[in-house]
Amino acid sequence: MSFGDTLSSLAKDDAILAGLAAAALIVLLATPLVARLSVRLGALDRGGDRPRVHTAPTPGIGGLAIVLGILLPALVLVDLEGSRLGLVAGIPLMAAVGLADDLRGLSPKLKLLLVLAVAAIPVVGYDMTFDRVTLPLLGDGELGWVAYPLTLLWIALVANLVNLIDGMDSLAAGIVGIACISLAILAVSFARMEVAALAAIVCGATIGFLWHNYHPATIFMGDTGALTLGYVVGCLAVEGVLKTPTTIAVAAPLLVMAVPLLDTSFVVLKRLKYRRHPFGADQNHFYHRFLRIGFSQRRTAAYLHLWAALLASYAMLVRFVPPRPLGVWDEGHVIVVSLIGLVVVAASLWMVYTLEILKFRRLDALRLRRLRPEASAADIDAGVRQDLETGEFEAVRGTERRDGGRRETGEIEAVRPT
């Protein structure tokens, strides 16, 4: 199905459009009520290791409104049979796991086991697996019984990825919304209209929540929302894309979730580099680093949302301009996909490069200010430019400083080359 036909089919499907609108409206109206409930229960986010800037504790179980916004339209508008029924059945249970963590706190191991147990409902109970993988140049491969543990791990991975990026106003909701509208379009292209309707409903729920969660947020989704959204996205990727015998079946979910995947991989690798526990709490997620170099929360969210949208768009390009349509290489398609792929890679590298250079600029300016407290701003800027040009610097030392109550690690120390 072409991109134009896909959009036409999507626009003509009443369940998709009604589901998106209904979910957005329900969450928009229910979120203030959940905020009041959160205050009564004492379920308030007081900051902790999150980089939010708030003058008072903030309601932290906004995910309840998201769950309500997904369940009600899904029960009314979607034909819940087979694995789709298992998917929806797991939503309130996953929300219960997240709510227990928000209210009482769960150990990471127990939370992971509970997430896997809930994921087993659609996977084991309703046979929701991707049983084959198609790889470029290698062809199809049957997974057999391995499909079950792989699918369980995939769903648990996505649930935790969304939970990990939920550390800043609007970030997780925006990335999930982008992922779901992409999955809806891809599902329609494979004629999986019921899955597309579910994806549209989740997208609508995130849109309704963003009204209250955009910085400065009046409520957070908490683990109640983050784990549930991650669980649903993981399941939708399996149902809508991964089950198809095409190369894009593997590439699309990875591209759609590339930003949280890269973010978490970066943090884990950095912790391993410094011989720390790879899955402990950390202040080195992409959004932490953007905030440390002086970006506002809105600007940080906009950059990361734009990056996620770019990667998701590339996933759809590969679907609608496949290099091997019907198993035959198309030179024109290969050129288009390759050239735009280079642009996507270049943009991603620019994002990381800019992040690192700006981080250096700010930390080096702090170092020079301590060494030369009498220097003017122009002199400090000139010193930073010289360090960048000559490479006369070395990072990182394990000092700390406090800036407006936010803790920051890593200090640049000058080292002159011999």
C-alpha positions as MATLAB code, in Angstrom:
seq = 'MSFGDTLSSLAKDDAILAGLAAAALIVLLATPLVARLSVRLGALDRGGDRPRVHTAPTPGIGGLAIVLGILLPALVLVDLEGSRLGLVAGIPLMAAVGLADDLRGLSPKLKLLLVLAVAAIPVVGYDMTFDRVTLPLLGDGELGWVAYPLTLLWIALVANLVNLIDGMDSLAAGIVGIACISLAILAVSFARMEVAALAAIVCGATIGFLWHNYHPATIFMGDTGALTLGYVVGCLAVEGVLKTPTTIAVAAPLLVMAVPLLDTSFVVLKRLKYRRHPFGADQNHFYHRFLRIGFSQRRTAAYLHLWAALLASYAMLVRFVPPRPLGVWDEGHVIVVSLIGLVVVAASLWMVYTLEILKFRRLDALRLRRLRPEASAADIDAGVRQDLETGEFEAVRGTERRDGGRRETGEIEAVRPT';
ca = [
       0.000    0.000    0.000;
       1.406    3.405   -0.966;
       1.826    6.266    1.492;
      -1.059    8.179   -0.091;
      -3.359    5.149    0.060;
      -2.323    4.577    3.666;
      -3.190    8.113    4.723;
      -6.480    7.898    2.817;
      -7.398    4.633    4.564;
      -6.431    6.094    7.919;
      -8.553    9.216    7.362;
     -11.577    7.158    6.329;
     -11.489    4.805    9.313;
     -13.984    6.048   11.896;
     -12.528    3.976   14.736;
      -9.069    5.493   14.286;
     -10.218    9.104   14.204;
     -12.872    8.689   16.892;
     -10.468    6.780   19.117;
      -7.796    9.455   18.884;
     -10.266   12.265   19.627;
     -12.074   10.404   22.431;
      -8.838    9.427   24.184;
      -7.512   12.995   24.033;
     -10.759   14.409   25.441;
     -11.047   11.833   28.236;
      -7.474   12.387   29.421;
      -7.817   16.152   29.122;
     -10.873   16.138   31.404;
      -9.821   13.336   33.755;
      -6.307   14.572   34.535;
      -7.370   17.414   36.894;
      -9.545   14.918   38.805;
      -6.621   12.523   39.101;
      -4.457   15.410   40.333;
      -6.913   15.982   43.186;
      -6.898   12.264   43.997;
      -3.113   12.299   43.968;
      -3.069   15.082   46.571;
      -5.509   13.176   48.807;
      -3.431   10.014   48.588;
      -0.207   11.901   49.188;
       1.125   10.645   45.862;
       3.279   13.707   45.221;
       6.514   13.892   43.266;
       8.970   15.889   45.372;
      11.776   15.973   42.834;
      14.369   13.479   43.991;
      16.856   12.891   41.200;
      14.624   14.426   38.542;
      15.771   17.657   36.889;
      12.394   19.376   37.119;
      12.139   22.900   38.389;
       9.166   23.249   40.727;
       8.542   25.243   43.851;
       6.125   22.712   45.354;
       5.454   18.948   45.305;
       3.533   17.905   42.181;
       0.845   15.213   41.748;
       2.591   12.110   40.458;
       0.022    9.499   39.371;
      -1.323   11.186   36.247;
      -0.949    7.851   34.494;
      -4.345    6.876   35.888;
      -5.966    9.384   33.531;
      -3.926    8.003   30.633;
      -5.055    4.452   31.446;
      -8.674    5.573   31.554;
      -8.251    7.403   28.250;
      -6.908    4.251   26.603;
      -9.278    1.672   28.073;
     -12.633    3.372   27.474;
     -12.224    4.046   23.727;
     -10.541    0.658   23.214;
     -13.452   -1.212   24.808;
     -15.996    0.671   22.703;
     -14.282    1.175   19.334;
     -11.851   -1.718   18.853;
     -12.661   -5.331   18.054;
     -10.853   -6.983   20.961;
     -10.190  -10.528   19.859;
      -7.191  -12.803   20.253;
      -3.929  -11.074   21.096;
      -5.575   -7.625   21.117;
      -7.752   -8.787   24.007;
      -4.650   -9.954   25.853;
      -2.976   -6.599   25.218;
      -5.882   -4.614   26.667;
      -6.316   -7.051   29.566;
      -2.761   -6.346   30.656;
      -3.207   -2.548   30.754;
      -4.915   -2.253   34.184;
      -2.493   -4.794   35.664;
       0.548   -2.919   34.388;
      -0.961    0.296   35.717;
      -1.382   -1.429   39.100;
       2.326   -2.324   39.111;
       3.234    1.281   38.358;
       0.794    2.623   40.939;
       2.248    0.354   43.622;
       5.695    1.685   42.799;
       4.455    5.291   42.883;
       2.712    4.877   46.227;
       4.871    2.372   48.087;
       8.018    1.868   46.080;
       9.095   -1.466   44.605;
      12.580   -2.889   44.301;
      13.918   -2.886   40.713;
      14.035   -6.702   40.624;
      10.467   -7.110   41.853;
       9.221   -4.469   39.442;
      10.929   -6.200   36.518;
       9.430   -9.564   37.488;
       5.960   -8.023   37.702;
       6.392   -6.324   34.321;
       7.394   -9.657   32.777;
       4.423  -11.351   34.433;
       1.980   -8.848   32.962;
       3.661   -9.068   29.549;
       3.128  -12.843   29.696;
      -0.655  -12.308   29.530;
      -0.742  -11.356   25.828;
       2.434  -13.269   24.910;
       1.820  -16.637   26.574;
      -1.913  -16.426   27.178;
      -2.889  -15.059   23.746;
       0.086  -16.111   21.593;
       1.180  -12.570   20.739;
       4.689  -13.169   19.375;
       6.807  -12.359   16.348;
       7.711  -15.842   15.144;
      10.024  -14.966   12.265;
      12.686  -12.375   11.464;
      13.585  -11.055    8.010;
      17.080   -9.602    7.692;
      18.694   -7.896    4.679;
      20.698  -10.326    2.509;
      20.001  -13.175    4.968;
      16.302  -13.751    4.288;
      13.662  -15.151    6.655;
      14.360  -17.057    9.832;
      11.873  -18.987   11.937;
      12.246  -18.331   15.671;
      10.246  -21.253   17.024;
       9.899  -21.396   20.807;
      12.519  -18.617   21.161;
       9.840  -16.172   19.975;
       8.168  -16.256   23.392;
      11.107  -15.146   25.585;
      12.230  -12.663   22.911;
       8.792  -11.051   22.791;
       8.609  -10.915   26.586;
      12.013   -9.239   26.769;
      11.077   -6.775   24.019;
       7.914   -5.644   25.837;
       9.738   -5.388   29.177;
      12.548   -3.441   27.496;
      10.200   -0.876   25.942;
       8.260   -0.500   29.206;
      11.465    0.298   31.061;
      12.784    2.567   28.307;
       9.705    4.774   28.566;
       9.975    4.706   32.354;
      13.610    5.811   32.196;
      12.970    8.789   29.906;
      10.103   10.002   32.083;
      12.315   12.411   33.962;
      11.322   15.745   32.459;
       8.099   17.556   31.652;
       6.408   16.334   28.438;
       9.354   14.191   27.283;
       7.947   10.662   27.686;
       4.422   11.603   26.600;
       5.726   13.319   23.470;
       8.028   10.473   22.430;
       5.291    7.879   22.983;
       2.848   10.015   20.981;
       5.308   10.197   18.073;
       5.930    6.442   18.275;
       2.216    5.631   18.304;
       1.228    7.804   15.348;
       4.100    6.197   13.427;
       2.953    2.703   14.425;
      -0.621    3.592   13.464;
       0.478    4.603    9.951;
       2.630    1.489    9.585;
      -0.176   -0.770   10.844;
      -2.609    0.734    8.323;
      -0.087    0.092    5.538;
      -0.175   -3.593    6.500;
      -4.011   -3.524    6.648;
      -4.057   -4.023   10.422;
      -6.766   -1.512   11.134;
      -7.647   -2.642   14.670;
      -4.013   -2.310   15.751;
      -3.872    1.109   14.091;
      -6.960    2.154   16.042;
      -5.318    1.112   19.320;
      -2.157    3.035   18.402;
      -4.229    6.118   17.555;
      -6.026    5.851   20.897;
      -2.714    5.801   22.774;
      -1.504    8.766   20.719;
      -4.676   10.668   21.620;
      -4.165    9.863   25.298;
      -0.656   11.336   25.222;
      -1.925   14.459   23.448;
      -4.561   15.001   26.140;
      -1.970   14.506   28.876;
       0.553   16.867   27.282;
      -1.872   19.749   27.875;
      -1.244   19.324   31.616;
       2.293   17.908   31.449;
       3.965   20.523   29.225;
       6.474   22.594   31.191;
       5.718   23.842   33.767;
       3.815   20.611   34.404;
       0.911   20.515   36.836;
       1.027   16.714   37.046;
       3.390   13.848   36.201;
       2.415   10.450   34.792;
       4.594    8.520   37.236;
       5.391    4.839   36.825;
       1.641    4.299   36.557;
       1.653    5.975   33.170;
       5.206    5.304   31.995;
       5.153    1.534   32.484;
       1.675    1.289   30.961;
       2.569    3.353   27.914;
       5.796    1.401   27.397;
       3.935   -1.903   27.694;
       1.324   -0.829   25.140;
       3.916    0.522   22.684;
       5.906   -2.718   22.928;
       2.783   -4.778   22.244;
       1.659   -2.538   19.381;
       5.063   -2.863   17.724;
       4.689   -6.657   17.799;
       1.087   -6.678   16.559;
       1.405   -3.913   14.001;
       4.863   -4.364   12.503;
       7.049   -7.151   13.897;
       4.717   -9.924   12.724;
       5.117   -8.935    9.081;
       7.587  -10.892    6.882;
       9.481   -7.798    5.702;
      12.839   -6.248    6.543;
      11.150   -3.121    7.908;
       9.513   -5.325   10.546;
      12.809   -5.325   12.443;
      14.003   -1.831   11.537;
      10.802    0.134   12.199;
      10.362   -0.542   15.952;
      14.063    0.123   16.551;
      13.909    3.427   14.679;
      10.627    4.475   16.302;
      12.115    3.878   19.770;
      15.666    4.896   18.802;
      15.942    7.961   21.064;
      15.163    6.136   24.343;
      17.238    3.152   23.140;
      20.258    5.360   22.433;
      19.734    7.319   25.625;
      19.655    4.247   27.846;
      22.547    2.581   25.987;
      24.637    5.734   26.434;
      23.943    5.828   30.178;
      24.641    2.115   30.707;
      27.903    2.217   28.740;
      29.068    5.298   30.619;
      28.346    3.653   33.956;
      30.237    0.521   32.880;
      33.156    2.695   31.811;
      33.464    4.067   35.341;
      32.785    0.625   36.914;
      29.434    1.520   38.406;
      26.256   -0.550   38.487;
      24.833   -0.299   34.939;
      21.207    0.078   36.000;
      21.452    2.427   38.945;
      20.017    5.947   39.116;
      21.923    8.322   36.897;
      22.154   11.982   35.946;
      23.599   11.383   32.481;
      20.501   10.873   30.354;
      20.308   13.094   27.291;
      17.835   15.426   28.969;
      20.085   15.780   32.035;
      22.959   16.765   29.792;
      20.891   19.281   27.817;
      19.756   20.898   31.049;
      23.305   21.030   32.398;
      24.545   22.983   29.387;
      21.853   25.586   29.901;
      18.906   24.489   27.729;
      15.430   25.097   29.102;
      13.104   22.156   29.649;
      10.933   23.237   26.718;
      13.902   23.539   24.379;
      15.302   20.198   25.539;
      11.967   18.456   24.974;
      11.634   20.077   21.544;
      15.096   18.860   20.448;
      14.478   15.303   21.618;
      10.959   15.201   20.161;
      12.286   16.469   16.832;
      15.018   13.828   16.865;
      12.465   11.084   17.618;
      10.179   12.338   14.828;
      13.081   12.359   12.349;
      13.987    8.739   13.100;
      10.347    7.619   13.014;
       9.887    9.380    9.676;
      12.850    7.472    8.288;
      11.227    4.208    9.404;
       8.149    5.122    7.379;
      10.287    6.114    4.387;
      11.894    2.670    4.360;
       8.405    1.142    4.505;
       6.977    3.145    1.612;
      10.144    3.385   -0.498;
      11.574   -0.103    0.126;
      15.009   -0.860   -1.354;
      13.736   -4.309   -2.410;
      10.087   -4.085   -3.435;
       8.740   -7.607   -4.048;
      12.209   -9.013   -3.402;
      13.888   -7.195   -6.312;
      16.436   -4.437   -5.736;
      15.299   -1.023   -6.989;
      18.278    1.265   -7.663;
      16.206    4.437   -7.412;
      14.777    3.413   -4.042;
      18.228    2.404   -2.791;
      19.646    5.822   -3.701;
      16.772    7.711   -2.052;
      16.853    5.631    1.129;
      20.659    5.818    1.328;
      20.875    9.572    0.803;
      18.140   10.370    3.313;
      19.683    7.825    5.677;
      22.924    9.777    5.536;
      21.021   12.947    6.407;
      19.390   11.210    9.388;
      22.737    9.866   10.605;
      24.364   13.273   10.143;
      21.577   14.964   12.095;
      21.928   12.427   14.912;
      25.695   12.880   15.028;
      25.241   16.646   15.038;
      22.891   16.312   18.003;
      25.407   14.324   20.043;
      28.364   16.445   18.875;
      26.588   19.673   19.749;
      25.674   18.263   23.136;
      29.285   17.362   23.914;
      30.776   20.626   22.576;
      28.291   22.780   24.457;
      28.936   20.749   27.587;
      32.655   21.419   27.194;
      32.100   25.113   26.546;
      30.115   25.563   29.732;
      32.415   23.507   31.973;
      35.551   25.072   30.515;
      34.096   28.532   31.076;
      33.497   27.621   34.730;
      37.090   26.396   35.035;
      38.520   29.567   33.484;
      36.316   31.744   35.680;
      37.745   30.070   38.793;
      41.310   30.443   37.524;
      40.810   34.058   36.374;
      38.050   35.609   38.506;
      39.010   39.117   37.351;
      38.612   38.276   33.617;
      35.786   39.782   31.596;
      33.124   37.719   29.814;
      34.838   38.437   26.493;
      38.163   37.152   27.854;
      36.502   33.953   29.110;
      34.837   33.369   25.719;
      38.176   33.885   23.987;
      39.826   31.393   26.336;
      37.167   28.767   25.630;
      37.567   29.256   21.870;
      41.337   28.852   22.194;
      40.948   25.624   24.178;
      38.602   24.240   21.523;
      40.989   25.145   18.725;
      44.184   23.886   20.375;
      42.778   20.872   22.212;
      44.525   21.971   25.411;
      42.041   20.393   27.745;
      41.250   17.091   29.332;
      38.030   15.857   30.965;
      36.724   14.580   33.413;
      37.470   15.016   37.108;
      35.090   13.814   39.776;
      34.337   17.074   41.485;
      30.906   18.344   42.271;
      29.231   21.662   42.647;
      25.774   22.868   43.505;
      23.936   25.271   41.248;
      20.526   26.428   42.387;
      19.957   23.157   44.253;
      20.768   20.971   41.230;
      23.744   18.675   41.609;
      26.242   18.524   38.784;
      29.240   16.245   38.303;
      32.279   16.458   36.089;
      34.803   19.286   35.913;
      37.290   20.053   33.163;
      40.913   20.441   34.123;
      43.437   21.974   31.722;
      46.305   19.767   30.613;
      48.990   21.272   28.396;
      50.349   18.852   25.778;
      54.070   18.107   25.957;
];
